Structure formats: structure tokens, C-alpha cells
Amino acid sequence: MSDMVSEEQDLDIKVAYLSAEDLKIAASLLYQAYHDDPVFLDIFNSEKTDYEQRLRTSIREELSAFWHAKQPMVGLYLGETMVGVACLNNPNEGCTSERFWHWRLKMLLGAGYFSTKQMIEKEKTVLAEVPMKKFHMLSFIAIHPLHQHHGFGHYLMAAVNTILEENKESEGVAVFATTSKYKDFFKDVDYDFIKEVSVGKVSGSLMVHFR
């Protein structure tokens, strides 16, 4: 699909919608980003030896569900190399993990019944607190570890804003920030703190960028 952000003259940076061929790399980036995320450590029980395998399965199936539902997924590229990715739910498509029975079945087989149930409950809990009726949900965002702290996240969020502007029915973008680092980042890109939300044993910050 077409590029969303023009290339920088000196760094050759661009943001574009993901193609099917990009999904494997995107899954790898997200796995690295969310490996130590408090919510996923809790949901997938990081003390078990198969934690990493179940997390990989979950992320892979999430991306597959996003792709088949034609939800907006964008990649940040440095030259030809993907160094970042962001995945959103469109407001018209709903923002719930109960959206696909085949997704739930694959999750049950790969991640286990309890983890799948917790993933669904996590989304229900967070979405219930969003102070908007029609909105985008920023479900995943990641920058490659070697390219963090160089401003690349701001390019990715500019693309998220472009998606918001293209969908006039959306009132804004919501995100659940699980660490102080993420909270500071989203605050820096004009997201307002709404409230603390508890998911299982973990609490995080619900933040919103209003149109």
C-alpha cells in the first residue's frame, strides 16, 4: 500500500501500511517489545517454561486477525528495513477480541484457555473505561530496540494521527500504557491521561488522544 509519511532527505525514513510479507517481521518486533510487558507477563504466566512460545503464538494470531479484518497496521522503515510497527482497531469494526471465532480457537490451541480468556477480559476491561463511543484503539506499538530513543516513535505516531484524520467518524485514539516509560511517551505525543485501570494483577494508564 502507499506510503503515509514522506521520506526524510537524510535518513530515508518512511511509514507505510504493512503487506502480507511484512507480518512475520512485525510479529518479531512486537514479541521483543512485549516480552517483558507486565500485562503479558501476568496473562501468560511468565513463570511457566512455555511462556515465550505462548506469547509468540498470541502475537502471531493477533496480527493474523488484524490482517484478515483489514484493520490498519503500519510499519516504520529505515531504508528497506522495518524498525517499527503500530496496529489499530477501526471504530467501525469494533475493538473486541470476541470478533473472530477462528481467532479464539487458534488462541485456545496455542496460548491455552486461561490465557485466551484473560486476553478477552483485558480488552473488555480497558474498553469499558474509554470516554468515547467511536474510537480507534492502539493495540500494539513497537520500535526495534536498536532504534529506540532516536525519535522514530514520533514518526509512527504521526502515521497513527493520519489514520485518525482519514476516519472522520472516530473521536480519537485510545491506548493502555502499562509502564511509566510508555506513559511518558504518549504524554509527549499529546495523549491525555484518563485513569488507572487494573487488569488482573496489573494496573496501567488509559490514555486518549482526542480529535
C-alpha positions in Angstrom: 0.0 0.0 0.0 1.0 3.6 -0.4 3.5 5.4 1.8 1.9 7.5 4.5 4.8 9.8 5.5 7.2 11.3 3.1 10.8 10.2 3.3 13.3 12.3 5.2 16.1 13.6 3.0 19.0 12.5 5.3 17.7 9.3 6.8 15.4 7.7 4.2 12.5 7.1 6.7 9.0 6.2 5.6 5.8 4.8 7.1 3.6 2.5 5.0 0.8 0.1 5.5 2.0 -3.5 6.1 1.9 -6.1 3.3 1.3 -9.8 4.0 5.1 -10.3 3.6 5.7 -7.9 6.5 3.7 -9.7 9.1 6.5 -12.1 10.2 8.9 -9.2 10.8 6.2 -7.2 12.5 5.4 -10.2 14.8 9.1 -10.4 15.8 9.2 -6.6 16.6 6.1 -6.9 18.8 7.4 -10.0 20.5 10.6 -8.1 21.5 8.6 -5.1 22.7 6.0 -7.0 24.7 8.2 -9.8 26.1 8.6 -8.0 29.5 5.2 -6.2 29.4 3.6 -6.5 32.9 0.2 -7.4 31.5 1.5 -10.2 29.2 3.8 -11.5 32.0 0.7 -11.9 34.1 -1.8 -13.2 31.4 0.6 -15.8 30.0 2.1 -16.7 33.4 5.8 -16.0 32.7 6.9 -18.5 35.4 5.9 -21.3 33.1 8.6 -22.7 30.8 6.4 -22.3 27.7 5.7 -18.6 28.3 7.7 -17.4 25.3 6.1 -19.9 22.9 2.6 -18.9 24.1 3.4 -15.2 23.8 4.7 -15.7 20.2 1.5 -17.6 19.3 -0.7 -14.9 20.7 1.0 -12.1 18.8 1.0 -14.1 15.6 -2.7 -14.8 15.8 -3.5 -11.2 16.8 -1.7 -10.0 13.7 -3.5 -12.6 11.5 -6.8 -11.4 12.9 -5.9 -7.8 12.2 -4.9 -8.6 8.7 -8.0 -10.6 7.8 -10.2 -7.9 9.2 -8.3 -5.3 7.2 -7.5 -3.3 10.4 -4.9 -0.6 9.9 -1.3 -1.8 10.5 1.6 0.4 9.6 5.3 -0.2 9.6 8.2 2.3 10.0 11.0 1.7 7.6 14.6 2.9 7.7 15.6 2.3 4.1 14.2 -1.1 3.3 14.4 -2.3 7.0 11.3 -2.3 9.2 12.2 -0.8 12.5 8.8 -0.1 14.0 5.1 -1.2 13.8 1.7 0.0 15.0 -1.6 -1.8 14.9 -5.0 -0.2 15.5 -8.6 -1.3 15.6 -11.0 0.7 13.4 -14.0 2.1 15.3 -16.5 0.7 12.7 -15.2 -2.8 13.1 -15.4 -3.0 16.9 -12.5 -3.4 19.2 -13.1 -6.7 20.8 -11.2 -10.0 20.9 -14.5 -11.8 20.5 -14.7 -10.6 16.9 -13.5 -13.9 15.4 -14.3 -17.4 16.4 -11.4 -18.8 14.4 -9.1 -16.4 16.2 -10.4 -17.6 19.5 -10.0 -21.3 18.5 -6.4 -20.7 17.4 -5.6 -18.8 20.6 -7.1 -21.6 22.7 -5.0 -24.2 20.9 -1.8 -22.1 21.1 -2.0 -20.0 24.2 -4.3 -22.0 26.3 -7.9 -21.5 27.6 -7.0 -19.4 30.7 -4.7 -17.1 28.8 -7.2 -16.6 26.0 -10.0 -15.8 28.5 -7.7 -13.3 30.2 -6.8 -11.6 26.9 -10.5 -11.1 26.2 -11.3 -9.9 29.7 -8.3 -7.4 29.5 -9.8 -5.8 26.3 -13.3 -5.7 27.8 -12.0 -4.0 31.0 -9.9 -1.4 29.2 -12.5 -0.6 26.5 -15.3 -0.1 29.1 -13.3 2.8 30.5 -12.7 4.7 27.3 -14.7 8.0 27.4 -15.7 7.9 23.7 -18.3 6.0 21.7 -16.5 5.6 18.3 -12.7 5.5 18.5 -9.5 3.8 17.4 -7.7 1.5 19.8 -3.9 1.4 19.5 -3.5 -2.2 20.4 0.2 -2.7 19.6 3.2 -0.4 19.0 6.9 -1.2 18.9 10.2 0.2 17.8 13.2 -2.1 17.4 15.5 -2.0 20.5 18.5 -0.7 18.5 16.5 2.2 17.2 14.8 3.4 20.3 15.4 6.9 21.8 16.1 8.4 18.4 12.6 9.9 17.7 11.4 7.1 15.5 8.3 6.6 17.7 7.1 10.1 16.8 7.1 9.2 13.0 5.0 6.2 13.8 2.5 8.2 15.9 2.3 10.8 13.1 1.0 7.9 10.9 -1.5 7.0 13.6 -2.7 10.6 13.5 -3.1 10.3 9.8 -5.2 7.2 10.1 -7.4 9.1 12.6 -7.8 12.1 10.3 -8.8 9.9 7.5 -11.6 8.4 9.5 -13.9 11.3 10.3 -16.3 9.2 12.5 -13.5 8.4 15.0 -13.5 10.6 18.1 -9.8 9.8 18.9 -7.3 7.1 19.7 -7.1 5.2 23.0 -4.1 3.3 24.4 -3.4 1.3 27.5 0.1 2.2 28.8 1.5 -0.4 31.1 4.8 1.2 32.1 5.9 4.7 33.1 8.1 4.8 30.0 5.1 4.3 27.7 3.0 6.8 29.7 5.7 9.4 29.3 6.0 8.7 25.6 2.3 9.0 24.9 2.0 12.1 27.1 4.8 13.6 24.9 2.7 12.9 21.7 -0.4 14.6 23.0 -2.3 11.8 24.8 -4.2 12.7 27.9 -4.2 10.5 31.0 -7.8 9.4 31.7 -7.4 7.0 34.7 -5.6 4.0 36.1 -7.2 0.7 35.1 -6.5 -2.7 36.7 -6.2 -5.8 34.6 -5.7 -8.9 36.6 -2.8 -8.2 39.0 -1.5 -5.3 36.9 -2.6 -1.7 36.6 -1.9 0.6 33.7 -2.8 4.1 32.4 -5.6 4.5 30.0 -4.6 7.4 27.7 -6.5 9.1 24.9 -5.7 11.4 22.0 -8.9 13.3 21.2 -9.6 14.5 17.7 
